[in-house]
Amino acid sequence: MPGPLAGVKVIDLTAVLLGPFATQHLADMGADVIKVEPPEGDLLRASGGSLSSDKTMGPIYMAANRNKRSICLDLKKPAALEVLKGMIKTADLFIHNSRPAAIERLGLGYEDLKKINPSIVYAYSLGYARRGPYGHKPAFDDLVQGVSGAASLQSRVDGQPPKFMPSLVADKTTGLHLCIAVLGALYHRKCTGEGQMIEVPMLETLASFWLTEHLFGATWTPERGTMGYDRIINKYRHPFQTKDGYICALPYTDQHWVTFFDLAGRPELSQDPRFCDRNVRARHFTELYQVLGSLLEHRSTAEWLELFDKADIPAMPVHSMEQLMEDPHLKATGFFTDREHPSEGPIKTFASPLDFEKTKVEYRHHAPRLGGDGVEVLREAGLTDAEIDKLRSEKALIVP
């Protein structure tokens, strides 16, 4: 079944995780994403090991590049550049996550490409807005976690040195914003026929992401308090220990708290002047979380979950990454599937979180081998077999 972006052609020069994460969503939604790779391939191909003979099918690469096609071009060769520009003539979107100066040196800047295709949507992500003093700097997830305030957030909770979050959160968050921006530009193009350039910088994306809740008291001028949403950075906000494990529990409304105190055998706490209504509780999160923790430790996780479910109080168990594989909800929704990969053998894959009623998002094919679709892509672009063979002999086109 075709996805909602069926018919959209994407020339994808992104690499590693930020850009491929954005274009994976486009590919999942049915866009024809043609991944253009250099002779060495996307750097992420080698991360985590691979069973393929050329060691180019690493686990993170496979997780972020399904439903795409790959063509391997050596863009240092003029013939390869001309082939790429020919593909761009009929594309809807050109997207990259290189530093703009490097792309422009290849003749692939926006001003160059709109001469070839005036209605092209040209999207790129970089570390820092190009117009600012950081605009020329290289960027990686760790660096942006640091400069955006992410690494220091945990310090506000526990007073310890800054820490990186154990996820490529800057790459993936920016990738999602890049995908959102592309969808907006494609809609504008559909309505008006106009292309445009989109810039989505990592620092500005992450800064806006954190500041949505953590600008807090600095929202006003003059400030009415400190930055940092106090409930979220409270050191007692964490999964709570039960008799046999941990639980995430969040009684939220006044009635939730009244019911919880009854279930815990402490009904008098609902009349405690610190906890009697939401406005008062907001000033006493430190005491409230400590009381919550002290009450939850007297029953097992399963007992609390059953009680909370019956009372409609928000609560969930704490899973390890390994336990996700056996989660009953994810099993019921078909989130994980076992598949046979051509080079990697039996593998486990996971579904897109997007679910359209009429234009389904589907796992249509595995992440591509390096250059595995190059001949097919060039035939579709109108090149003859003789022209393709010439490109191969000149090593402008590399195929497996």
NUNUVEX-436703 format. One record per atom (N, C-alpha, C): x, y, z. Coordinates in pm, whole numbers, plus 50000, padded with zeros to 5 digits. Layout:
XYZ;...
// end
This chain:
500854988150000;500005000050000;500895012450000;500625022149911;501485034049908;501315042650033;502425048450078;502375057250194;501945071250156;501795080150255;501315093750227;502275102050143;503545098050134;504505105650053;504855098349923;504035088649883;504285081649758;504355091749644;505375090349559;505565099549448;506565110549476;506965112249602;507955122449638;509355116449620;510185123049541;511545118149515;512535126349596;513365119449673;514325125849764;515745121849725;516605131649703;518035129149686;518675131949821;519175121449883;519585121650023;521095120350035;521765131450067;523215131150092;523535131250241;522565127850324;522825127950468;523625115650509;524265116650626;525075105650676;525045105350828;525565094550882;525615091551026;524165090351076;523705098351175;522365095651228;521375106951209;521795119451225;520835130451223;520015130351093;520695131550979;519995132150852;519285119150817;519965107650829;519275095050800;518045092550887;518045097451010;516865095951096;515695103951039;516015115950985;514965124050921;514455117350795;515365112750710;514925107150582;514315093350598;514615086450708;513945073650731;512445075750746;512055086250819;510615088950834;509985092050699;510705099350614;510185102150481;510045089250401;511065080550411;511025067850339;509905058850393;509755058450524;508675050450583;507315055050533;507175068150509;505905073550461;505765072450309;506675065350246;506495062150105;507315070150007;508095079950053;508955087449961;510025078249903;510415080849779;511515073549717;512805080549758;513415075549864;514635081749918;515835074849856;516595082349776;517795077149710;519005082049790;519605072949860;520735076149949;522015076449866;522605088249855;523825090049776;525015089049871;525875079049849;526985076549942;528325077649870;529375081649943;530725081949885;531285067649878;532425065649815;532975052149801;533145044749934;533455052050040;533615045350171;532295042850240;531215048350186;529895046250243;529625055150363;528395054850409;527995061850531;528865056750646;529445065950724;530345062050833;529665052850934;528335053750945;527635045751044;527525031051003;527825028050878;527735014150833;528645004850913;529775009850956;530755001351025;530525000451175;529655008651229;529485009151375;528694997151425;529264989951520;528574978751581;528824965351517;529634965051411;529944952351346;528894948151245;529284938451162;528404933751055;528844919751013;527884911750966;528214898350917;528484898250768;528114909150698;528304909550553;529794909350520;530134904450403;531544902950366;532274916350362;531564927050327;532224940150321;532044948250450;531404942050550;531254948150684;530554961750679;529524962750595;528864975750577;527414975850624;526994965850701;525604965350743;525514965050896;526044975550960;526014976451106;524604978551159;524384975551287;523024975851343;522384989651346;523165000151375;522555013551380;522245018251238;523155015051144;522885018451005;521585011750958;521414998950989;520204991950945;518954997651011;519095002151136;517925007551208;517475020951153;518375028451088;518035042151045;517955043750894;517995032850819;518035034350673;517145024550598;516145019050665;515225010150594;514445018150489;513905011050393;513005016650291;513685026850198;515035026950197;515765036050107;516495027950000;516965035149897;517825029049796;519185036049801;520245028849766;521595034449775;522255034849638;522855046349608;523745047549493;525075053049544;526165047249499;527495051049547;528215058749437;528425071749459;529065080449361;530285087149423;531345087849347;532525095249391;532395109549339;531875118249424;531565131849380;532805140349358;533995134749379;535215141749342;535455140949191;534715132049127;534855130348982;533745138148911;534085146648815;533075154948746;531925146848686;532215134848636;531155126748576;530115122848680;530545119848802;529605116148908;528755128148948;529375139848953;528615151948986;527555154848881;527885152848757;526915155248650;525745145548658;526055133048694;524985123148713;524065127448826;524655131748935;523845136049049;522965147949013;523525157548942;522725169148903;521595165348809;521825155348727;520765150348642;519635144248723;519975137348833;518945131548920;518165142548992;518875153249026;518235164349099;517195171549014;517365171148882;516425178148793;514985173548813;514815160748848;513455155448862;513095152549008;513895157649101;513655154849243;512745165349305;512115161649413;511305170949492;512105176949607;513045169249660;513795173349779;515255169349765;516145178749796;517575175949812;517905178649958;518535169250026;518755170750170;520155165750206;520815173350294;522145169350339;522365174150482;523395168850548;523785173950679;525295176150687;525835181050576;527245185250572;527325200050603;528525204850633;528685219250647;528475225850511;527705236550507;527325242450378;528515245850289;529605250750347;530755254750263;531295242950184;531305230950246;531815219150177;530895215250061;529595215950083;528625212649978;528715222749863;528875235349898;528935245849795;530185244549709;531265239749768;532485237649689;532265227149579;531325218149601;530995207949501;530025213249395;529555225549415;528555230949323;527155225849354;526925222349480;525635216849521;524945225749624;525275238749624;524565248149709;523175251049654;522375257849733;520995260649691;520955269049564;521805279249557;521805287849439;522165280049312;523035269949328;523395261549213;522225252649172;521595246449270;520585236349237;519265242349191;518925254249239;517655259849192;517755264449047;518975265648994;519115268248850;518775255548770;519055244248831;518755231348767;517275227848784;516775230448905;515395226848940;514815238049026;514155247948964;513695259749038;512735256649152;512025245349145;511045242249249;511575232549353;512885230149353;513455220749449;513305225749593;512945216649684;513035219449827;514435215249868;515185224549925;516605222349959;516715223250111;516995212150177;517005211950323;518355207050375;518805213450480;520035208650541;520015211450691;520785203350760;520995205550903;522485206950927;522835215151023;524225217351060;524255219651211;525445221151266;525545222351411;524935235151466;525225246351400;524875259451454;524435268351338;523435276651361;522925285251255;524075291951181;524025291551051;525155296050970;525475310750990;524465318551021;524685333051034;525375336851164;525515327451259;526115330651388;527605327651392;528285331651499;529735329751509;530165315151519;529245306151557;529585291851559;529325285251424;528775292651328;528255286751207;529215278151128;530505280651141;531505273151064;532005260851136;531605258951262;532195248451345;531615234651313;532445224251326;531885210651315;531055207551439;530125198151425;529255194951538;529015179951546;529015174951668;528635161151696;527675161351815;526995150251835;525965149551939;526515153952075;527685148952114;528245152352245;528455167452258;528975173552152;529255187952158;527975195952176;526935192052103;525685199552111;524955196852242;525065184652294;524515182252428;525165191652529;526465193952513;527145202852606;526725217352592;526805222752470;526575237052452;525105240652464;524185231152443;522745234152450;522195233752592;523015229652689;522535228752827;522105214752867;522055205552772;521575192052803;522465184952905;523785185852886;524695178752975;524645183953118;524265196553134;524215202553268;522885200253339;521875195453266;520555193953328;520585184253446;521305172953430;521355163353540;522075169253661;523005178253637;523705184753749;522735192753835;521705198453773;520715205953850;519905196853940;519885183953908;519135174353988;519985169154104;521205164554071;521995157554174;523265164854217;523565176354157;524755183754197;526055177554151;525985167154068;527175160454019;527695167353893;528885163753846;529405169753722;528465167153604;528555175453501;527695173453383;527855159553324;526755154553267;526755141153206;526065141753070;526555133552979;525845131952853;524675122552873;523555125452810;522435116152812;522825103752732;522435091752777;522875079452710;522085076552584;522035086152496;521345084852368;521865095952278;521805093852147;522185104452054;520995114052039;520685120352150;519455128252160;519505140752074;520665146752058;520775158751975;520555155251828;521175144451783;520995140051644;519535136851615;518925128751700;517575123951670;516535134951685;516675143451786;515725154551802;515815164151684;517045167351642;517205176251527;516695169451400;516935156451388;516425149151272;514915149851260;514225148751373;512765149851371;512325163751328;513005174051380;512675187751339;512955189851190;514025183951141;514345185050999;513235178750914;512765167150958;511665160550887;510405169150889;510085174951004;508905183651014;509025195550918;510215201650915;510415213150827;510245209350680;510775197650644;510645192950506;509175191050469;508405185150559;506985182950530;506255196150508;506615206450588;506015219650569;506365225550434;507625224050395;508065229650266;507455222050149;507315208850162;506695201150055;505215204850039;504545207750149;503145212150140;503065225750070;503965234850109;503995248050044;504265246649894;505175237649860;505505235349719;504305229849643;503575220849707;502385215049642;501335225949617;501205235349711;500195245849699;500595256849601;501895259849594;502335271649518;503275268549403;503875256549406;504905253349307;506265258749341;506385265649452;507645271949490;508525262649574;509795262149538;510765255649625;511325265749723;512145260949814;512795270049908;513915262649980;514735270350052;515825264550131;515415264150277;515775253150343;515465251150486;516775248750560;516965255550671;518115253050759;517585249150896;518075237950949;517675233551082;518945230851163;519395240551245;520635238751321;520405231051451;521395223251490;521275214751609;521165223051737;522035233051754;522035240751879;520685247451900;520215254451800;518945261651816;517785251951840;517835240251775;516795230151796;516795225151939;517975221651988;518055216252124;517765226952228;518235239252205;517955249952301;516455252052314;515745252252202;514285254152210;513625242052275;514185230352253;513635218052311;513695218452463;514865222052518;514995222552665;514225234252725;514265245752656;513705257852715;512185257952717;511555248852643;510095248352645;509575247352787;510175238652869;509765238153010;510765244853103;512035245953062;513045250553158;513345265553152;512765273053058;512885287553067;512215292453194;511065286853224;510355287853353;510365302153408;511005304453522;510935317553587;511565328753508;512455325453413;513095335753330;512215339753212;511015334153205;510085338053098;509755352953104;509615358053225;509225372053242;510445381253249;510215393853219;511235404253236;510675415053327;511225417253446;512345409853505;511935395653544;512915387153568;512655373253602;511815372153729;510905362253730;510085359853848;510535347353922;511675342253885;512215330353948;513365325053866;513885313753907;515035307953837;514585299953715;515535297153629;515275288053518;515225273853571;514505265053499;514405251153540;513045248153601;512285239553537;510975235453588;511205227553716;510775233153830;511175227653960;510715213153981;509535209453932;509085195653952;509975185853877;510445190053759;511205180953674;512655179353722;513225189853779;514625188853822;514735185553971;513615181554033;513645177654174;514405164454190;515315163854283;516155151854296;515375139554342;514175141654394;513365130254438;512425125454328;512475131554211;511685126754097;512485115754027;512085103654047;512775092153988;511855080054001;512185069053933;511405056953958;511495053154106;510375048654162;510325045854305;510475030854331;511185027854439;511405013854475;510145007854535;509854995754493;508754988054552;509354976554631;508494967454675;508964956154754;509904947154673;509714946854539;510504937654458;511104943954331;511064957054319;511594963354198;511374978254198;510974983654084;510764997954071;509485000553991;508915012454014;507705016353945;507745031353916;507145035353804;506925049453775;505465052453808;505245060553907;503875063653950;503695078753954;502585083553901;502355097853897;500885101053924;500425099754051;499115105454083;499145120254045;498125125053975;498225138353917;497135147753966;495905143453957;494795152053998;494575151354149;493765160354201;493415159954343;492815146454379;491925141254293;491275128454323;492275117054320;493235117554229;494275107254226;494965106254361;495335117754418;496065117554544;495195112754659;493935116754661;493025111954766;492925096754758;492745091554636;492625077054617;493915069954654;495055075554611;496325069054642;496555068454793;496325079254863;496535078955008;495625068755074;494395067055021;493515056655074;494085042755048;494545040454924;495115027354889;496345024154973;497095034355008;498325032455086;498055031455236;496775032655276;496435031855418;496755044455495;496895055755426;497195068355492;496215079355445;494905077155464;493915086855414;494075100755474;494655101655592;494795114855656;495745124055579;496605118255496;497545126655421;496845135455318;495655131555274;494935139955178;494475153055241;494475153655376;494125166055446;495355173755493;496535168155466;497785174955503;497825188355430;498065199355500;498035212555435;499065213955324;500065205355319;501065206055211;500565199355083;499555190555096;499175182154984;497695183154947;496945192355005;495495191854996;494935195954859;495665203754780;495205206654644;496415209354553;496155209854425;497245210254328;498135222554343;497555234054376;498355246254389;499315245454508;498855239454615;499715237854733;500775227154705;500345215954644;501315205154614;502455210154528;502165219454436;503195224554347;504335231354422;504085235454545;505135241754626;505835231854717;505375219354714;505925209554809;506275196354740;506795197154617;507135184954546;508205176754619;509155183454682;510215176154751;509625167054859;508755172454944;508145164355049;507195153954990;506455157954884;505475148954825;506135136654764;507215138654690;507895127254628;508495118054735;508985123754843;509535115354950;508445107055016;507285113055037;506165105455094;505725094554998;505625097954870;505235088154770;506195076354771;507495079254774;508485068554776;508375059854900;508125065955015;508045058155139;506815049155142;505735052855074;504525044755073;504575033454970;505245035954859;505265025954752;506135013854785;507055015254876;508005004354901;507394992654978;506144993755021;505544983255104;504744972955026;504594974754894;503924964754812;504784961654690;504504950554624;505254946954504;504824955754388;505644955754284;505324963454164;504004958854104;503814945654092;502584940354033;501354944254115;501464943954247;500324947754331;499964962454308;500964970954305;500674985154284;500084987654145;500624981054043;500114983153909;498644979053898;498294968153964;496894963753962;495994973854032;496424978754147;495634988654221;495515001754142;496625006154085;496605018654009;495735017553884;495805006153816;494975004353697;493485005153733;493104998553841;491704998853883;491265012953921;492175020753978;491835034354021;492085044753911;492585040253797;492915049153684;493945059853724;494915055753805;496025064353844;497215061153752;497825071053688;498915068253594;500095061353662;500475049953608;501625042453660;502065032353555;503365029653551;503925019753458;505135013253522;505455001053480;506664994553533;507925000853475;509054997853535;510365002153484;510974990453408;511204992253279;511774981753195;513244984153170;513994973453158;515314974253097;515134974252946;516174977552872;516074976852727;515734962752682;516304952852750;516034938852714;514574935152736;513974940552842;512584937252872;511594942952771;512024953252696;511144958552592;510744947652493;511664938352467;511394927752371;510204919152413;509954918252543;508874909852594;507684917852644;507684930852621;506574939052669;505264934652601;504224931752679;502984926652619;502294936452526;502404949252555;501784959252468;502494959652333;503834960152335;504574960752210;504394947952129;504234936752198;503954924152127;502584924752060;501604929852133;500234930252080;500114939551960;500884950451959;500794960151849;501694956351732;502464945451746;503344941251637;504534950351617;505004956451725;506104966151713;507394959551665;507704947751720;508904940451679;508524929651576;509384927951477;509194916951383;510544910251358;510504897151338;511694889651301;511724888251150;512884891551089;513014891150944;514304884050905;514374879950782;515564873750728;516294883850640;517484887650682;518264897550607;519194890350509;519374895650388;520194888650288;521624885750331;522234894750408;523624892450449;523774889950598;522824894850677;522964894050823;522194882350884;521414875350803;520634864050855;519424868750934;518974860951031;517794864751110;518084877251193;517234887251179;517394899651256;516054903651315;516104912151416;514894917851475;514774932351430;513594936351386;513354950051343;512194955751422;512074968951420;510964975351490;510244984851395;508974986951424;508104994251334;508245009351350;507805016551248;507635031051262;506545033751365;506695044251447;505635047651542;504445054451475;504565058051347;503495064951276;502495054851222;501205057951236;500175048751189;499075056651119;499035055650988;498035062350907;496915052450873;495685056950880;494565047950851;494535043850704;494725053450614;494535050850472;495835049150394;496895055550437;498175054850366;499205048850461;499245035850467;499995028750569;501495031050559;502105031250675;503565031750685;504035017350702;504885012750611;505264998750611;506774996850600;507224985450648;508604981150629;508654974250492;509064981650389;509004976250253;510264968450216;511434973350260;512654965850233;513754970150329;514734961550341;515844963850433;516674976050392;517454981150488;518434991550455;519304986450341;519654995150246;520334990450123;521814987550143;522324978450062;523774976450055;524404988849991;525664991050018;526365002549964;526355002049812;525675011649749;525615012349605;524755001649540;523984994449621;523254982949569;522164986149469;521714998749466;520625002449375;521095012149267;522415013949255;522945024049165;522545022249020;522665010048969;522335007648829;520845010248804;520005005248893;518555007348881;518205022148882;518815029548975;518525043848987;518935051248860;520095047948804;520575055048685;519775051348560;519325038948553;518435035248442;517145043348449;516615044848569;515395052948586;515645067448549;516885072148570;517245086048536;517485087848386;517405076948309;517515077948164;518875074348106;519815069848188;521125066148138;521065052448070;521835050747966;521905037947897;522885028847971;522825015947941;523765006648002;525205010047965;525405014847843;526755018747802;527265030447885;526395040147911;526795051647993;527085047448136;526285038148186;526495033148323;527805025448331;528085017148231;529345009648229;530545019048225;530415030048152;531515039748145;531755045948282;530675049548352;530815055148487;531485045148581;531145032448564;531755022048649;533235020748617;533585021148491;534985019548452;535835031248501;535215043148509;535925054948560;535885055748712;535205046048774;535035045748920;534305058148972;533515064348885;532625075048931;531405068848997;531005057048951;529915049149009;530495036349064;530175033249188;530645020849250;529445012249280;529484999749235;528394990249262;528994977949328;528204970649406;528734958649474;529204948049375;
// end
